[in-house]
Amino acid sequence: MVYRIQNKKVRNILRKNENEKMRKIYELEGMSCGGCLNNVKKALLQHPDVTEVEVQLHSQRVVLTMIKLVDVDELQAQLNNAGHYRIKEIVLK
């Protein structure tokens, strides 16, 4: 199940810079229910460079659409305010 929410503040920016967006997939830890999913979405959308968040509860992953690449430590700082969630970059072997 995938849930998508978009930051209303940046919709106009996205329309102007549609080709400049980037998407990245991260692993999440600590989500167990729909409330957790909503907390993670809301927390990540607080970052000004995150424009869209797709959270996958069962696979414990999140797909972020960003104006520019955001450091994983910044994303973790956003999540620290929302609960005991952890975000990690996916390393391909």
Secondary structure, DSSP 4 states (H G I P E B T S, - for coil): -EEEEE-GGGHHHHHHTGGG-EEEEEEEES--SHHHHHHHHHHHHTSTTEEEEEEETTTTEEEEEESS---HHHHHHHHHTTSS-EEEEPPP-
